[in-house]
């Protein structure tokens, strides 16, 4: 497994401090983010999942703790939209250039507006997908926000 991906190249180019962590990806896991957290021996709220969605028909990216679900109502509101829906996997893969299970918010083919769940910013370090299945990057959530030019908002379901 290569530890150099578009995601890690994007972070390195931005001058962000990060570490790369590999784990045994389970393609049959019911919830990929929770499986990653368990494999890494990390708390699920510190392992963030990358979700591709559409708000009023426009692609967006949501980064939320792996032990939570995103609220479509809150997601739409975060981007000033009326409605939100998850992207179908083939559309997410086409939009990002990554395969499902390996979608990183960093280094996507075309950077789309991104939101990070506000609770994640209270953690000193978080894990995010590194651009391929079984690869995570560990970094400051504030650095992730800055590199992604992300908005920070409460987007998880209650």
Secondary structure as GFF3:
##gff-version 3
##sequence-region A 1 158
A	DSSP	alpha_helix	6	13	.	.	.	ID=ss1
A	DSSP	beta_strand	18	22	.	.	.	ID=ss2
A	DSSP	alpha_helix	32	40	.	.	.	ID=ss3
A	DSSP	three_ten_helix	44	46	.	.	.	ID=ss4
A	DSSP	beta_strand	48	55	.	.	.	ID=ss5
A	DSSP	beta_strand	58	65	.	.	.	ID=ss6
A	DSSP	alpha_helix	72	78	.	.	.	ID=ss7
A	DSSP	beta_strand	84	86	.	.	.	ID=ss8
A	DSSP	alpha_helix	89	96	.	.	.	ID=ss9
A	DSSP	beta_strand	113	117	.	.	.	ID=ss10
A	DSSP	three_ten_helix	118	122	.	.	.	ID=ss11
A	DSSP	beta_strand	126	129	.	.	.	ID=ss12
A	DSSP	beta_strand	135	139	.	.	.	ID=ss13
A	DSSP	alpha_helix	141	148	.	.	.	ID=ss14
A	DSSP	beta_strand	151	153	.	.	.	ID=ss15
###
